Amino acid sequence: MRLLPLAACLALAALPLAALTAQQDIPATPAPVEAAVPVAAPAAAPAPLVGNADTGRTLTYTCQGCHGIVGYKNAYPNFHVPRIGGQSADYLANALTEYRNGNRKHPTMQAQSQSFSDQDIADIAAFLSTVK
């Protein structure tokens, strides 16, 4: 058995196949399946909401009924109505969000906060944090 003539025959037989794939721009070996699947980019964190104090002033109109009256006691005689003017915006936003989500319990505050969007809460907190 002569190895050289056999290797030459195999090389000549492979040339037409290589020429054919080069003309059609077909890869000689298929790409792995993993390479064809796009990799999802990590999700970017949403930008923090910036509150608008002017909008917050309008939204807090009903808050004055309880929180704006010095010494006011509401229908719950043992519950002191806190002063919210001048509190930090972060504290106010967290408190309203917790009332809305049911993590803080007070029927009136839970009912009030149900109608607020995240932007409304940011606006209310921005305004109330400026009130003295």
C-alpha positions in Angstrom: 0.0 0.0 0.0 1.4 3.3 -1.0 0.5 6.1 1.3 1.6 9.0 -0.8 -0.6 8.3 -3.8 -3.6 7.7 -1.4 -3.0 11.0 0.4 -2.7 12.8 -2.9 -6.0 11.3 -4.1 -7.8 12.4 -0.9 -6.4 15.9 -1.2 -7.5 16.2 -4.8 -11.0 14.9 -3.9 -11.4 17.6 -1.2 -10.4 20.5 -3.5 -13.7 20.7 -5.4 -15.7 20.7 -2.1 -13.5 23.5 -0.7 -13.9 25.5 -3.9 -17.6 25.0 -3.9 -18.1 26.3 -0.3 -15.8 29.3 -0.9 -17.8 30.4 -4.0 -21.1 30.3 -2.0 -19.7 31.8 1.2 -21.0 28.8 3.1 -19.0 28.0 6.2 -17.2 24.6 6.0 -18.5 23.7 9.5 -21.8 24.8 10.9 -21.8 27.4 13.7 -22.6 26.1 17.1 -26.2 26.7 18.2 -25.1 28.8 21.3 -23.4 31.4 19.0 -26.7 32.0 17.2 -28.6 32.8 20.3 -28.3 36.5 21.3 -27.2 37.2 24.8 -29.5 39.5 26.7 -27.8 42.6 28.0 -28.2 43.2 31.8 -31.2 45.3 32.5 -30.4 48.9 33.4 -31.7 50.2 36.7 -34.6 52.6 36.3 -33.7 56.3 36.9 -34.9 57.5 40.3 -38.0 59.6 40.0 -37.6 63.3 40.5 -40.5 65.0 42.3 -42.1 68.3 41.1 -42.9 70.4 44.1 -45.5 72.5 42.2 -47.5 69.4 41.2 -47.1 68.1 44.8 -48.6 71.3 46.1 -51.8 70.5 44.2 -51.8 66.8 45.2 -51.5 67.6 48.9 -54.6 69.7 49.1 -56.5 67.0 50.9 -53.6 66.3 53.2 -54.1 69.7 54.9 -57.4 68.5 56.4 -55.6 66.3 58.9 -51.9 67.1 58.8 -52.2 70.9 58.4 -54.2 71.6 61.6 -52.1 72.1 64.7 -53.3 69.9 67.5 -55.9 68.1 65.4 -57.1 64.7 66.6 -58.9 62.6 64.1 -61.6 59.9 64.6 -59.0 57.7 66.3 -58.6 59.4 69.7 -55.4 57.5 70.5 -53.8 58.3 67.2 -51.7 61.4 66.9 -51.7 63.0 63.5 -48.0 63.6 62.7 -46.6 66.8 61.2 -45.3 65.9 57.8 -44.1 69.3 56.6 -40.3 69.4 56.5 -39.8 65.7 56.7 -37.2 64.2 54.3 -38.5 63.5 50.8 -37.2 59.9 51.0 -39.0 59.3 54.3 -42.3 60.7 52.9 -42.0 58.7 49.7 -41.2 55.5 51.6 -44.1 56.1 54.0 -46.7 56.7 51.2 -45.4 53.7 49.2 -45.7 51.5 52.3 -49.3 52.7 52.9 -50.2 52.1 49.3 -48.7 48.6 49.4 -50.4 47.7 52.7 -47.1 47.5 54.7 -48.2 50.4 57.0 -51.7 50.1 58.5 -54.0 53.1 58.7 -57.3 53.0 56.9 -57.4 56.6 55.9 -53.8 56.7 54.7 -54.2 53.5 52.8 -57.3 54.8 51.1 -55.6 58.1 50.2 -52.4 56.5 48.9 -54.2 54.0 46.6 -54.8 56.7 44.0 -51.2 57.8 43.9 -48.8 56.7 41.2 -45.0 56.5 41.9 -44.6 60.0 40.2 -47.4 61.4 42.4 -45.7 60.1 45.5 -42.4 61.7 44.4 -44.2 65.0 43.7 -45.9 65.0 47.1 -42.7 64.2 48.9 -40.8 66.9 47.0 -43.4 69.5 48.1 -43.9 68.4 51.7 -40.2 68.3 52.3 -40.1 72.0 51.6 -42.9 73.0 53.9 -41.9 74.5 57.3 
